[in-house]
Amino acid sequence: MEQYLPTLIMLAITVAFTALILFPTRFKFGTDLVRFYWIGFWVFLAMISFVAGGSQVLSLAGFQIDDIAVAALTGILTSFVLFVVFAWVRLAGAAMFEGFRRIRKTA
């Protein structure tokens, strides 16, 4: 714990950047489905930045957490990719279903 100032600076940057990433979750959208995926997308990005920044803060403080940080970051990144792919398929499917419903309604 000999490097207090760099550790505090990195902690402040991590907290500020994570808070900045969470700001877009305040915007409202028309449907609950789109809002759910919008918030989920930004929360995943905030978790990624928090884990990455937190591991650097602990590293600067002198803790050896490399394996844990890499495992956590790998798990979060994999979950993020699966979440985005699932959201894209779900939203595209909902849009196609709505389009087919409108076409059948007018015909």
N, C-alpha and C positions, 0 to 999 in steps of 0.2 A: 504494500500500500504506500509506496514511496512517491507515486506520481498522482497527487491529488488534483492538480489543476487540469491536466489533459483528460483525466477521468471525468471530472465535472463538466468540462466543455463537451465531451462526447455524449455524456448523459443529457445535457441540455439540447444538443443538436438532435439526438434520437427522440426525445419527448416532443420537441417542436415539430420535427418532420412527421412524426406519427400523428400528431394533432392536426397538422395541415392536410395529411392524407384523408383524415376522417371528415373534413369539412364538407365535401360534396354529398355526404349522406343526409344533409339537411334539406336538399332539394326534393320537392314532391313530384310525383308522376301520377298519371291518370289511373292506371290499374295497379292492383296490389301485387300481381305477379312481377311486373316490371320493377316495381319499387323493391320487392324482396331481392331480386337479382342485382339491382343497382347497389343496395346497401351491402349485400354479401360480397360483391366485387371489391368495394372499397375497404371493407373490414378485413378481407384476406390480404390486400396490399398493406394495410396497417400492421397486421400480424407479421408479415414478412419483414417489414422495416423494423418493427419492434424487436424481433428475435435477432436479426442481423446486427442492429445497433446495440442491443443488450449484450450480445456475445462480445462485441468489441469493447464495451465498457468494462465487462468483467475481465477481459484479457488485459486491458490497460491497468486494472486494479491488481493484477498479479495472479489471478485465478487461472487454472488450467482446465478449460471447459471445451476444448476444441471438438472432441468426439460428440459430446452432447449437443453442442450448437449445430454441428453439421447434420446430425440425425434429425433434430427438430426442424431445421430449415429444409431439409430434403422432404420430410413428411408434409410440411406446410405447402411447399411448392407443388408437390404431387397432388395434394388435395385441391389447390388452387386451379391447376390445369383441369382436373376432373370436374370441378364446379363450373368453370367457364364452358367446357364442352357440353356438359349436361344442360346448362342454361341456354346455350345457343340452340341445341336440339329442341328443347322444350318451347322456347319462344318461337322458333321457326315453325314447329309443328302447330302451335296455337294459331299463328298467323295463317298458315295454309288451311287449317280447319275452318277458320273464320271466313277466309276467301271462298272456299268451296260451299260453305253454308249460304253466303250471300249470292253466289252464282245460282245455286239450286233454288233459292227463294225467289229470284227474279225470273227464272225460266218457267 
